[in-house]
Each structure stands twice: as structure tokens, then as C-alpha cells.
């Protein structure tokens, strides 16, 4: 039962972590700078700080659950 619960937490945190990383605004221009689209979708600083905190928390949950799964099973 504990293994299933930890696997569910691992799966949900992995999906949330992928989504949170994809929501971050790009820091560099990359290939978007070629067509002038690098600054088209800029976000506001307060939302970026909240997203950073959310990403950090989800990453910590993911790592802790991965370590617990590796130690117990």
C-alpha cells in the first residue's frame, strides 16, 4: 500500500514538475531571437517568483519520494 502511494506521489509530482518547467519564461533569446519573438511572451516578475517557489517545492517532493522509493523498495 505504501509503495502504491509513493508511486502515485512520484507520478503526480513528475507531471507537475514538467508543467512548471515548461511554464517558465525563457531567460535567453535562443532561436526565438532570430525572428524577433523572444520578448513577445514576457511575464511579470511576481508571477515568475511564485512559479520559481512552486517549481522548487515540486522538485523537492519529487526527489524525496524518489529517494524513499529507492531506499524502501
Residue pairs with C-beta under 8 A, 6 or more apart in sequence:
2 72
3 69
3 72
3 73
6 65
6 68
6 69
6 72
7 69
9 61
9 65
10 62
10 65
10 66
10 69
13 58
13 61
13 62
13 65
14 62
16 58
17 55
17 58
17 59
17 62
20 51
20 54
20 55
20 58
21 55
23 51
24 48
24 51
24 52
24 55
25 41
25 42
25 43
25 48
26 32
26 38
29 38
30 38
32 38
32 40
